Structure formats: structure tokens, C-alpha cells
Amino acid sequence: MRNLTLKQTRFAESVAGGEKLVVAYRMAYNAIKMDQSSVRVESSRLAALPHVAAAIETARLRGRSSP
């Protein structure tokens, strides 16, 4: 699996923790000047990248196994 950038890691962990894609994207990236539709598109694209999707799933599984 490809290594994730710091921003991709933050995004994946936020999504795995239950945040909506757009909220996680805004938390991880400097999206202040982006409009809502752009953030929605970019967050969906990011979540669909195979290495990011795998990181989200891994973080979700890790979260389920924690007490």
C-alpha cells in the first residue's frame, strides 16, 4: 500500500472516527476558500483513492477492536 501524506492520514482517521467526508476534508486540508460543492467532490475523490480507502477501513477495524 502507498504511504499516505499527513493530510490523507488525518482525513482517513477522521472519516473512520465517524466524521462526514466534507467535515473530515475541511479538518485535514486548507479548504477555507473552497465552496461546499468543491469540497464535496474533492472529499469523495480522496475517499475513493485505493490507498486512502484502505486506510479508512483499517482505522475503522482498529477502532472496533479497541475497548
Protein Blocks (a to p, Z undefined) as FASTA:
>chain_A
ZZddfklmmmmmmmmnopafklmmmmmpccklpcfklmmmmmmmmmmpmklmmmmmmmmm
mmmmpZZ
